[in-house]
Amino acid sequence: MTDRLEGREKITGEARYAFEYPVEGVAYAAAVQASVGRGEVTSVGTEEALRLPGVLAVLSCENAPRLNEVDDGELALFQSRKVSYRGQFVAAVVAETLETAREAARLVRVDYRSETPDVRLRADHPGLYKPESVNPGFPADTGQGTPDEAFANSAVRVDATYTTPAEHNNPMEPHSTIARWDEDGTLTLYDSNQGSSIVQSTLARIFGLDVGQVRVVAPHVGGGFGAKGTPRPNAVLTVMAARAAGRPVKFAVPRQQMFATTGYRTPTIQRIRLGADEDGRLNAIVHEVVEQTSTVREFAEQTATPTRVMYRAPHRRTSHRLARLDVPTPSWMRAPGETPGMFGLESAMDELAVAAGIDPIELRVRNDTDREPESGLPFSSRGLVACLREGADRFGWVARDPEPGVRRQGRKLLGTGVAASTYPAYMQPNRATARAEPDGTFTVRIAASDIGTGARTALALIAAEALKADLDRVRMEIGDSAFPKASVAGGSAGTSSWGTAVVRACEALRGRLNGAVPPEGVEASADTAEEVKGRDEYARHAFGAQFADVEVDVDTGEVRVRRMLGVFAAGRIINPKTARSQFIGGMTMGLGMALLEESVMDAEFGDYLTRDLAQYHVPACADVRDIEAVWVEESDPHLNPMGTKGIGEIGIVGAAAAIANAVYHATGVRVRDLPITPSRLLPEL
């Protein structure tokens, strides 16, 4: 149980976040957003803004420098007159103060030739198409056997459609950047991101620089949940503004502007068909997904991929179809794919359990498998049944009445639900260095990001173990692109990927130590590219089980989660204290997904109406009454030197389904469209 190494810095305010770095002569930027949902900029009037004292520059498509192309069209800032969605950045102002910049941005006059935007996702959209692949490179469709025929011939069937709305990441720290150009042409960014190395390489390419000419500093990041996994327009805007003003520039995206410019989870429409025999053993699984992308850049969330992993069935099909709409580009949000996909699948499994008259836990156990159903690869380890059994014991599942709508306390209906969790155990190549100092301490460096997960502490513990040294002798340095190249903090791959490089660097250092350390120190490095490439073929996944106990007010339709329990099998847990925090954080986000979170699109103008935390609701302390996360011991020799799987994302997977299933058990009403709000539930009670 190790406290966060940077805990004191954070609670005393010593830890600096991107916007807080003291930079001499800094100016401030403010962005102008498009007021039409689709069209073209015809003119940009800057005269009134430039007359305001303190304004240094105004940038738009009429005077912006040409940028080099990258794959992400959202970063082609001011490179054309085209408006692809309402809220897109179309101009920016640089001024002496933040207040002046924002006032000047209000004075910029942008005229448009507008068109009617297409912004509504629907299952019968005429433009639906099959993407070449879905994030991060899975096939869009898969199939085995004859699922339609097998479904039609099954004794027990479920055919239902589930929907999830657009959701926004909303990290506590907004997307913020300070950019400084030096006289020698080098560029330094203090930037809130999930990967300094990827920001460095992307910005270097956009501005025509060598990678070594760009340095990105981000030792502390106030959350991301995927929204900071790749550079966003704010970074490009700030660098461009600093060059135009001839001085360093700060830009923090206001919360209201984040809803259009920093990514979100796509809404999904999922039709799921499950066919089983009288004993609940699956014959057919069909999971068909419709979701949206933008006209700027394709992003296809891998919503149906967990269905390829979870349960045995000889006949199966999964598919993804996209609608290219006049909306901001969706992107990563905590456990992309697994989060919405497992809401659909685990809700359908609960419906199948009811239809077959089988306990929901027993149904999942009967359909367990020791091989990944579609690839045929053996699982390196699969702790799903262990999590279900352990959770049932801890939660008191045996006392559950199988009939819905029978438990009541006053005006409250009570119910319990369960759902499974899963997330891949990814591993990416990384580099690290380890250095022995003359004073007997060690310095370990890697350009990893700690976005609040406790990564810095976990890596220090890994390094201390590999060096056979006390933790207080290890100094862990991360969050700087000047350090060895690291993969992004995403895909729950950080500890496994960065940790492997740290272990190998520390092992190499120990091999070089022989007696006293010279004054210049001794250093060793590691690159795990070949090790990652040479791993044996296994299906590597973490698993879990989520349990929820809810109460539903029959007069108001309000749902309260009285108790949540998550049990996870995620390999070796490096630091139980921060791991528990990660699991609970994910479960809390799952509670928000189930009951609160919804980004509402204005169908006429093409803009999200819920543009702040007063309207976009996330769980507060009063919503999280009793929540606990535990894990089963799991030893898996096929993962990495530490035996770890990812834990940052699996906590959210299945949580919404467990709550929705509990709402059904409490009321007898099946809500298939999230979030479960009083307006959706009350008319059915």
N, C-alpha and C positions, 0 to 999 in steps of 0.2 A: 504494500500500500504506500506508494511514493507520491508525495505532493508534487504538483507541477513545479518544475525548476524555475519557471519565470513568474510564479504566482505572486511573489512579493512585488516584482516590477509592475505587474498589472494592477494590483489593488492600490498601490501608491501612486500610480500615474506615471511611473518612470518608463514604462514600455511605450515606445513611440509607434503610432500607426501612420499610414501614408501621409495624411494631410498635416501631421503635426511636426514634421521635420523643419527645423529652422534653416531657411535658405535666404541668403542676403539678396535684397532687391527684388523680392518676389512680387509678381502681379497675379491677378485672378481672372479666371475665365467663367463665362456663363453661356449656356447653349440656347439656341432658338429652335423650337420644335415645329414641324409641319402642322398646319391647321386643317389640312385636307387629307382624306384617306387614300387618295390615289390621284396622280396627275403629274404636273410639271411646273417648275418654278419659271415664271416669265420675267420677273425682275426682283431685285433686292435693293430696297432703299435704305441707305446707311447714313445719309446726311445728318439727320436729327440725332442719331446715336453718336456720331463722331463729333458733334458740337458740344456734347456733354463733357465738362472738365474732368480729366483723368482717364478718358478713354484712349487706349493705345492702338487698337486695331480692331477691325471687323472682318471676319472670314466668311466666305460663302462660295457657292459654285462659280461666282463671277471673278474671284481673284485667288482662289486657293491654289497652292502649288500642286503639280502633278505627282501622284503617288504610284509606286510600283504595285502591281496586282498581287493579291494573295487569294487563297481559296475562299476566304470568308468575305463575301460581298458587303457585310455590315461594316467592314473597316474601310471601305472605299469612300471616305468622308469627303463630301463636297466635290466629288469627281464628276457628277453629272447633274442635270436639272431634274431628273426623274424623282418623283415622290412615290415611294413604294408602300407607305403606311402612315397613318396619322401618328404624330409624335416623333417621327424620324428627325434626327438633327439636320437642319438645313442651313444654319449659320451659327457663328459664335462670336462673342465679344470678349476682348481682353482689356482690363482696366486696372487702375492703381489699387482699388479696393473691391471687395466682393459686392458691397452694396451698389457701387457705381456700375460694375459689370452687369448686375442683374437689372438695374434700371435701364441701362443702355440696350440690353437684350430686348426689353419690352418696347423700346423705341424703334427697333429694326422693323422695316416694313417689307414683307414678302408677299408678292402677288403670284397667283397660281392660275393655271388652266386645269380645272379639276374634272374628274370623272367619278362615276359612282363606284365605290369600292365593293368588292366581294369579300365578305368577312365572316360568313356564317358556315360553320362546319355542319354537314349533314351526311347521312349514310348514302343518300342518292345523289350526291353532288355530281354533276355531269363531267367534271374534270378529274375525277379520281384516277390515279395511276399507280402502278407498281414500281417502287423504287428499286434500284439495282441492289441495294443492301440497306440494312438498318444498323443504327449505332451499336457498337463501334466497328462493325464489319460483318455482321451476321447476314445470312441469306434472308431475303424478305419473306419468302414462302418456304415451307417444308411440307412433306407429305409421305405417308406410308399406308399401304393397303387400300381399302375401299371404305373410307370413313362415312360417307353418306349412306351407303347400303347398310353398313354395320350399325349405324345410329338408328336407322329405320326399323331394324330387326331386333333392337335391344328391348329387354323386358321393362327396364326402368329408364326414363329419359328426362333430360332437362334441356330446354331450348329457351334461352333468355338473353336479353340485351342489357348491358351495364354501361353506364357512362360516367366519366370523370371530367370535371371542368378544367379550364386553364388555371394554373396555380403559379404564384410568383415566389421566388426564393426568399427575398427580404432579409438578407443578413443584417446584423445590427450595424456594422460599419458599411456605409455606402461605398460604391465604386469611386475610388479617389486616386488621384495621380498628381505628383509634382514632377515637372520635366525641366531639366536644365541642360542647355547646350554650352559646352566649354569652347574656349578659343581654338583649341586644336581639332574641333569638329566632332569630339566625342559627346555622347549623350548619356545622362544619368537620370534614371527615373526612380522615385519613391512611389511605389504602386501597390495597391491592395489587390492581390491576386493569389491564385492557387498553384502557381508555377513560374518562378522567376526565369527559368531557362526558356520556356516557351514564349514568354513575353519578350525576352531578349531577342530570340531568333526572328520572331514575327515582326517586331518593330524595326529591326535591322533591315529586313527585306523590304518593308514598306518604304523606308526612307533612304534606301540605297547605301547602306552602311555595311562594313564588315561586322561580324558578330562581336568581335573584340572591341569595337568602338561603342558598344552599348552596355551599360551596367544597370541592372534592375535590383533594387533593394526592397525587401519585404520581410523583415524578421518577425513581425507580428501582424496578423490579419484577423479582423473582427468578423469572421464567418464568411461563408461563400455558398455552401450547399450546391455547388456546381456552377453558380452564376459567374464565378471568377475563374473558371477552369481554363478559359482561353481569353486573350485580350478582347476587350469590348471597345466601342467607339470612344469612350472617355479617354483612353490612353492615347489614341491617335490624335484626338482633338487637342489634348494638352501639349503634346510634342509639337504639333503644327502651330499652336498658339505661341509657344515659347520661341519658336523660330521667327514668327511674324513680329513679335514684340521686342525681340532682341534681349530678352531677360527671362529668368525662371518664371514659370506659371504654375499655379495651383488650380485644380478643378475637382470638386466633389459633386457627383451627380445627386441632385436633390431627390428625395424619396419619390416624389410625384413623377419625376422623369425616368426613374428606374423601371417603371412598369412598361415602358415602351422600348427601352434601349439596352437592357442588361440581361434579357433572357427570361424564360418561364417554361413550365411544363405544359406540353401540348394537351388540349382536351382530347379525349378518346371516346369512341363508340365501339363497344366490344360485343359481338354476338358469340356466345359460347354454347356449344351443344355437347352434352355428355350422355353417353349411352352405356348402360351396365346391365349385368344379369341380376337375378333375384337376390343374390348375395352381395350386391354392390360392387362387384369386380368390373372394372371398366373395359368395355369393348371398343369404344370410339370416343375420341376427343377432337373437337373442332373449335378453333379459336381464331376468329376473323376480326381484324382491327381496322378501323378508319380513324385517321388523325390528320392534323393540319401541319403544313409547312408554309414558308413565305415565298414570295416571288424573288427575294433577294438571294436566298441561299437555302438549299435543301437540308433539312434536319429530320430524320426519320427515327422516332423513338421506338425502341425494340420491345414493344409492349407484350407481344405474344411469346417472347423467348423463354420466360420461366415455365410456360406450359410444355416446352420441349424437354424440361428437366425433371418435372415433379413426379408424375405418376405413370405407371405401366399401363399401356393399352396397345393392342396390335394394330388398330386402325386410327390414324391421326392426321390432322392437317392444321397448319397455322399459316396465317397470311397477314400482310400489312398493305394498306392502300392509303395514299396521301391525297389531300386536296391542297393545291397551291393557291393560297389566299392572300389578300392585300392586308397582311398583318405583320407585326414584328416576327423575327425568326425565333421559333422555340429552341430550347437548348437543354442542357443537363440540369436536372434538379434531383436532389438526393435519391439515389437508387433509380435512375431513369430506366423505364421498361418494367423492372420488377415491381415497382410501387403500384402503378395503375393496373398492370397485368395480373398481379396476384390479388388485387381487389376483385377483379372479374372472376378469375379461376376459383378462388377460395370461397367466394359467395356462391358460385355455381355448385361447388362441392357440398356446401351446406344444404343447398336446395336438393341435391341428389340424396343426401343422407335423410332428409325429411321424406322424400318420395319413396325411398327404399325402406324406411322404418329402421334405420341403422344409426347407432350413435356416431356423431361426426368424427370423433377421434378414431373409433374402430374402422370407419370407412377409409380414412387416410392410411391406417396401418395395413389394411387389406390390399391397398394399391401401392404399397411401398415397393421399391426395386433396388437391386444392388448394382445396376448398370444404368447409365444415362439412356433414357428410352429411345431417343432418336439417333444418337451417335453410336450407341452400343459400347462406348468406353466404360470401363469399370470406374466407380467412384473411388477417389483416393481415400475418402471416408464419407460417411453419410449418417449423421446423427439425428435424423428427423424423428424416428420412432422414440429414441431416447428422450428427446425434448418433449414430445407429446406425453409420454408416460410420466416424466418428472413433473411437468406442468400440471397434469391432471391430479397428481398427489398433492402438490403444493396448493393448488387452487380449490381443492375440495370438489372436483368434478363429479365424483360418485354420487353426491347428494342432489345433483341436478335433475329436475323433473323433465322428462322428454317432451311433454306437451307444452306448446307455447301459450302465453297469455293467461297462466293460471296463478302466478305469484303476484301478490298485491299487498302494499302497505299504504293504507289510506288512499290517496289519489295517485299513488305511484305504482306503475307496473314494473316488475323486476325481471331481468333476464340475463343469461350468460351466453357467451359465444366463444368460439375458438377458430383459429386459422393458422395455417403453416406459413413459414418464412423461408426464403432462400436468397442467396446472392453468390455470384461467382467469386472464386479465390484467384484474382488476377495477380500477375507479377510482370513488371516491366524492367528492362535493362537500365542500370544506373551506374554512376561513378562516385567514388568517395576517396578522401585521403584521411590518414591517421598519422599524427605526429607525436613523438615523445619529446617532451621539453626537458631541459637540464634540471629543472626544479622538481622533477619526479611526477609532473602532471602530464596529461595527454590532451591534445586538441584534435577533434574530429570534425571534418567539414564536408558538407554536401548541400547542394542548392535546393533542399527540400522546403516545403511550406508547412507551417503549423497554423491552421485556420481555426484554432480553438479546440482541436481534437486531443491535444496532449502529445503530439508527435515528437516534439523536442525532448520530452521526458522519456518517452518510450525508446527513442534512438539512443539516448544517453545510457539507459539501462542495458540495452543490447551491446553497446560499445564496452561498457564496464565489464560485462560478462565475458565478452570475447578477449578483452585485454587482461582478464583476471585481476582487475583493479577495483578499488573502492569507488563508488559513484562520485564522491566529492573530489576525486582526482581527475575526472573527465570533464572537459569543457566541450559542449556540443554547439557548433556554429552552423546555422542554417539560414535560409531566406535571403540569399544573395547570389545573383548570377555569376559573380566572380568566383564562387566555389564550384567544385566539380558538378557537371551537368546532372540534373535530376528530372524525373518524370513529374507530372502534375499530381497534386493532392486530389485524386479522384478515383472512382472505381474501387474504393476501399482497398487500394493496392499500396498505399504509402508505406506502412510498417513492413510489409513483406518485401517490397521492391527496394526501398531505401535501406531497410535493415540488412538485407543480404549484402549490399555494397559495403555497408559499414562493417559487417562481420568480416568480409574478405579483406578489407583494408586493414582492419585491426589484426587479423591473422598474419597478414604479410608483414606488418610492423613488428609483431612479436618474433617473427623469423629473422628480423634484422637486428634485434636488440642483443647485444653481447657485452655485458658489463656496463660501465658508466656511460651516460649519454653525453656526447660532445657539446660544446657551447652552442653550436649551430643547430642542435637537435637532430633527430632522425625521423624521416618521413617515408611513408609507403602509401601506395595508391591501389585502387582496384577498379575494374570495369567488368560488370557482370553480363555483358551482352552475350558472350558465348555460353555462359552457364544457363541463361534463360532459354537460349535457342536449343540447348541440348537436353532439356528436361524430358523425362519419359511421358508417354501419352496417358493421361488420366483425366477424368472429369473431376474438376476441383471446385467444390462449392461449400459454402457454409449453409447451415440449416437452422431452423428454429420453430417455436410454437408460441403463438400469442393468445392470451386469454383476457376476456373483458367481462365485467359485471356492470350492467347499466340499470338506470331507473328512468322511466318515461312518465312525465306528468300528463295525465289523461285530459286535463282541462286546457293546457297550453301547448302540448306537443313538444315541450322541451325535453331534450335527452341529456342526462348527466352520467358520466362514467364514474362509477363509485370506486372501481378497483381495476387495475391492469397488472398483468404478469407476463413477462417475456422470458422464455427459456431458450438459450442459444447453444449451438455446437459450432464453435468458430476457431478450432485449433487451440494453440497455446495462447493464453492471455498474458501479455507482457506486464501490464500494470493494472491490477484489478480496480484501483480507484478511478482512474480516468476511463477505463473500459466501461465500467458501470455507467458513468456519465454519458458516454456515447450511446449506449443502448437505450437509456432512458430518454435522451434527447431525440433519438429516432422515433421512439414510441410516442412521445409527445407530439411530434410532427404528424404522426399517423392519426392521433386523436384530432388534430386540427383538420386533417384531410377528411376525416369521417364526418365531422360535425360543423365545421366553420369555414374552411378556406374555399374561396371561389372568386376568380377574376371574371367580372361581368363585362362582356363586350357590348358596346353601343352599336347596334346593327345598322344604324343609319350613317354614322360618321366614321365608324371603324376605329374605335379607341376604347381602352379599358376604363370603365367608369370608376372602379374601385382602385384609386390611385394613392392611397395612403393607409396607414395602419388604423385609422379611425373607421374606414369602410372595408378594408380587407382584414378580416378578423383572424387572429392567430390565438392559440391557447394562452391564457393567463394562469397565474398560480391557482386561482379559485377553480379553474377547470380541471386541474390535475390533482385529484384528491389523494389517491393512494396508488402509487405506481412503483413496480419493483422489477428488476432485471437480474437474472442469475444465468449461469452457464453450466453445462456438463463438461466434465473433463474429456478431452479429445486429443489423442496422440496420432499425428498423421506424418509419416516419414517422407511423403511424396511432395511436400510443399516447398520448403526453403530451410536454411540452417536453423531458424528459430522455431519452425513448426507452426507458423502463424497463418491465419486467414484474416480477411478484412472484417472490421466490426463497425465502421462508420455509417454504413447504410442499411444493414440487415434489420436494424431496429424499427425502421419505418415500414418494412415490407410485411404485409399481412395484417398490420395493426388496424387499418380501416375496415378490412373485411371482418375481423373479430368483433369490432364494435357493431357493424351493420348486422352481423349474425346474431349478436346479443339483442339488438333492437327487435329483430324478428321474434326471437324467443320470448321477449317481454310482451310483445303486442300481437303477434300473429300477422303483422304487416311486413311485407318484404319491400324494402326501399332499394331500388337498383341504380338510382341516380344520386351521386354525391354532389354536395354535402347533404346530410340528413338534417334538414332544417325543420322548424315547426310548421312552416307553410307547406312542406311536402308531406309531413307525417300526420299532422292533425286532421286533415279531411278524411283520412283512412281509419282513424281510431273510432 
